[in-house]
Amino acid sequence: MTTRPAPSTVTSTTTTPIDAGTVAGILNSCLGSEAPQFHSVIAVRTPVASSDTDGVVIAVNSADQYVQCESKGAKGTSMSVPPTFINDRLWGTGHLIEYFDSFSEPAGTGQTLSLGAGHYTPDVAKVTVSYGDDPKEYPTVMAGGAFVHTAAITTGNNKNSLTPTPYIHAYNAADKEIYNQKKQPTTKP
């Protein structure tokens, strides 16, 4: 007998700001000597904490290189080596959205933390995220050309539970959808 995966439910997308002093510590531990070159554009705590992550800081330098530092308390780390994303190297013409790192990790029994971030062009006025087959879209945190999506997802106690895949949606100033990751898995319009 095979066990079907239990349904998952987004239980919270609420974030809280991280204070400036803590942000400085996160960037210092994540970037080392390069930290003074970056300024934070987004710094938030996630709605639920995993053993390794309770927040994220997105920062940018004068060359428009972004960094994503996951935090636990006042310490920061990056999944990327080096931790910077050089946008004009990664983007070709016609891209609206660029993804940084995203992941899901257990956050206690029956819960998962989902977190991801990216960058958007000036054509984009709003970025939202949906999860799995559920069409409901949740707002992302947007600032300085970057966005962060994070959610607490209840997966149940079933070991076969799967965390739903996040899908990014982008809208222009007229609130017209101009990008849907579920329909356009690449980032070109």
C-alpha positions as CSV (number, residue, x, y, z in Angstrom):
1,M,0.0,0.0,0.0
2,T,1.4,3.4,-0.9
3,T,0.7,6.4,1.2
4,R,-0.4,9.5,-0.6
5,P,1.4,12.8,0.4
6,A,-0.6,14.8,2.9
7,P,-1.9,18.2,1.7
8,S,0.1,21.2,2.7
9,T,-1.2,24.6,3.8
10,V,0.4,28.0,3.9
11,T,-0.2,29.1,7.5
12,S,1.7,32.4,7.5
13,T,3.6,34.7,5.3
14,T,4.0,37.4,7.9
15,T,7.5,38.9,8.3
16,T,8.9,41.3,10.8
17,P,11.8,43.8,10.2
18,I,15.3,43.1,11.5
19,D,16.9,46.0,13.3
20,A,19.8,47.8,11.7
21,G,22.4,46.7,14.3
22,T,21.5,43.1,13.8
23,V,21.5,43.5,10.0
24,A,25.1,44.8,10.3
25,G,26.1,41.7,12.2
26,I,24.4,39.4,9.7
27,L,26.2,41.1,6.8
28,N,29.6,41.0,8.6
29,S,29.4,37.3,9.3
30,C,28.0,36.5,5.8
31,L,30.4,38.8,3.7
32,G,33.4,39.3,5.9
33,S,35.6,42.2,4.8
34,E,33.3,43.0,1.9
35,A,30.3,43.8,4.2
36,P,30.9,47.6,4.3
37,Q,30.5,47.7,0.5
38,F,26.8,46.6,0.8
39,H,23.7,48.2,2.1
40,S,20.6,46.3,3.0
41,V,17.4,46.7,0.9
42,I,15.4,44.0,2.7
43,A,15.9,42.5,6.1
44,V,13.1,40.4,7.6
45,R,12.5,37.6,10.0
46,T,10.6,34.6,8.6
47,P,7.2,33.6,9.9
48,V,8.7,30.3,11.3
49,A,12.2,29.4,12.2
50,S,14.2,26.3,11.1
51,S,17.2,25.0,13.0
52,D,19.4,27.1,10.6
53,T,17.3,30.0,9.4
54,D,15.0,32.6,11.0
55,G,15.5,35.5,8.6
56,V,17.0,36.9,5.4
57,V,18.9,40.0,4.4
58,I,19.2,41.1,0.8
59,A,21.8,43.8,0.2
60,V,23.3,45.5,-2.8
61,N,26.5,47.3,-3.6
62,S,27.3,50.3,-5.9
63,A,27.9,47.9,-8.8
64,D,24.3,46.5,-8.5
65,Q,25.6,43.2,-7.2
66,Y,23.0,41.7,-4.8
67,V,23.7,39.3,-1.9
68,Q,21.2,37.0,-0.1
69,C,22.3,36.2,3.5
70,E,20.1,33.8,5.5
71,S,20.3,34.5,9.2
72,K,20.0,32.7,12.5
73,G,19.9,35.3,15.2
74,A,22.6,37.9,14.4
75,K,24.7,35.5,12.2
76,G,24.5,35.3,8.5
77,T,25.4,32.7,5.8
78,S,25.0,32.4,2.1
79,M,24.3,29.3,0.0
80,S,26.2,30.8,-2.9
81,V,30.0,31.1,-3.3
82,P,30.8,33.9,-3.7
83,P,27.5,35.2,-2.2
84,T,27.0,38.0,-4.7
85,F,24.8,37.9,-7.8
86,I,26.0,40.0,-10.7
87,N,22.9,40.9,-12.5
88,D,24.2,42.0,-15.9
89,R,26.2,38.8,-16.1
90,L,23.3,36.5,-15.3
91,W,20.6,38.4,-17.3
92,G,20.2,38.6,-21.0
93,T,17.9,41.0,-22.7
94,G,14.2,40.5,-22.0
95,H,14.4,39.1,-18.5
96,L,11.8,40.5,-16.0
97,I,12.7,38.3,-13.0
98,E,16.0,36.8,-11.7
99,Y,16.0,34.3,-8.9
100,F,18.5,34.1,-6.1
101,D,18.6,31.2,-3.7
102,S,15.4,29.5,-2.6
103,F,14.9,26.5,-0.3
104,S,12.5,24.7,2.1
105,E,13.6,23.2,5.4
106,P,11.9,21.6,8.3
107,A,10.7,24.0,11.0
108,G,9.5,21.6,13.7
109,T,7.1,18.7,13.5
110,G,4.7,19.1,10.6
111,Q,6.0,22.5,9.5
112,T,8.3,23.8,6.8
113,L,10.0,27.1,6.2
114,S,9.9,28.1,2.6
115,L,12.2,31.1,1.6
116,G,13.4,32.6,-1.6
117,A,14.4,35.8,-3.2
118,G,15.2,37.5,-6.5
119,H,15.5,40.7,-8.4
120,Y,13.1,42.4,-10.8
121,T,13.3,45.0,-13.6
122,P,11.6,48.4,-13.5
123,D,8.8,47.0,-15.7
124,V,7.6,45.1,-12.6
125,A,5.4,46.9,-10.1
126,K,4.3,43.9,-8.0
127,V,5.7,40.4,-7.3
128,T,3.6,37.7,-5.7
129,V,4.1,34.0,-5.0
130,S,1.7,31.0,-5.1
131,Y,2.5,27.5,-3.8
132,G,1.9,24.2,-5.6
133,D,-1.5,23.8,-7.2
134,D,-3.2,26.4,-5.0
135,P,-3.8,29.5,-7.2
136,K,-3.9,31.9,-4.2
137,E,-1.1,34.4,-4.5
138,Y,0.7,35.9,-1.5
139,P,2.6,39.3,-1.5
140,T,6.3,39.3,-1.4
141,V,8.5,41.8,0.4
142,M,9.8,44.2,-2.3
143,A,12.5,47.0,-2.0
144,G,15.5,48.3,-3.9
145,G,14.8,46.1,-6.9
146,A,14.8,42.9,-4.9
147,F,12.0,40.7,-3.5
148,V,11.7,38.0,-0.8
149,H,9.0,35.4,-0.3
150,T,8.8,33.3,2.8
151,A,6.1,31.2,4.3
152,A,5.3,28.8,7.1
153,I,3.8,25.7,5.6
154,T,2.0,23.0,7.5
155,T,2.8,19.7,6.0
156,G,1.2,17.4,8.6
157,N,2.9,14.6,10.5
158,N,3.0,12.3,7.5
159,K,6.6,11.5,6.5
160,N,5.5,11.5,2.8
161,S,4.4,15.2,3.1
162,L,5.8,17.4,0.4
163,T,6.4,21.1,0.5
164,P,4.7,22.8,-2.4
165,T,6.8,24.4,-5.0
166,P,6.7,28.3,-4.9
167,Y,5.8,30.0,-8.2
168,I,6.6,33.7,-8.8
169,H,4.1,36.0,-10.5
170,A,5.0,39.6,-11.7
171,Y,2.6,42.4,-12.5
172,N,3.1,45.8,-14.2
173,A,1.8,49.1,-13.0
174,A,-1.6,48.5,-14.6
175,D,-1.9,45.3,-12.5
176,K,-1.6,43.1,-15.6
177,E,0.3,39.8,-15.0
178,I,3.4,40.0,-17.2
179,Y,5.2,36.9,-15.8
180,N,3.9,33.6,-14.3
181,Q,6.6,31.0,-13.4
182,K,4.1,28.2,-13.6
183,K,3.4,29.0,-17.3
184,Q,6.8,30.4,-18.2
185,P,9.4,28.4,-16.2
186,T,12.2,30.5,-17.7
187,T,12.6,34.2,-16.8
188,K,12.2,35.6,-20.3
189,P,8.8,37.2,-21.1
